[in-house]
Amino acid sequence: MATKEESTMTIWEHLDELRRRLLVALAALALTTVVSLIFADRFVQLLTVPIGGLQNLQSIEVTENVGVFMRTALLSGLVLAMPVIVYELLSFIAPGLTPSERKWIYIGVPLATLLFLTGVLFSYFVMLPAAIPFLIDFMGVKTVPRLSNYISFVTNLLFWVGVSFETPLLVFILAKMKLVTAGALLKQWRIAVVVIAVLAAVVTPTTDPVNMSLLMIPLFVLYLLSVLLAFLAR
């Protein structure tokens, strides 16, 4: 049960607590981004592997290379800071949980990190190798993408697929808060398929059935995992 002090916190005290948690998360993001600046050039080279390397890209603006460098550093910093960010957010809702429920915070942090990294690796090793050749060779027109456009495209895909892989953890938290149940999720599986299809159409770089299926199948598996976690949460 929540302590007497926690149960009598005013709305302003809750907002102040949220502010402190967000500041810690932002500080962690700033630190990991600064550290990532050291390795950003290597990360850029890694991101360009699916298209065959930097030699297959071009820059046409003076500040384009610098912008790409900073964007890559920020993304890698976000990935590195994810455990701290998730921990601070879960710690904010901890006072509303019982002591037995709070132990799931320590499970939720590594799980959220693992799910996010799994989504990033899945999009890098499975989706990009299938999507890039299709986009580059579409209609037989020779395409030499801009560096900034390509990196923006790749980092957006990596990030949003990683976020979508957090669905099981989100459902688990909602089940802990008694907002959803495993039975209700199972009954709405048809709606879930439609939502997953829309999400896949938005996130995937192409709308052909093959690339959409590459994302829809693991997302549906994650939905089934969410049902299991909702059952365990209750």
Helices and strands as residue ranges (DSSP letters): H 4-7, H 11-47, G 49-51, G 54-56, H 64-93, G 94-96, H 99-122, I 123-127, H 128-136, G 138-140, H 147-164, H 167-176, H 182-187, H 189-203, H 209-233
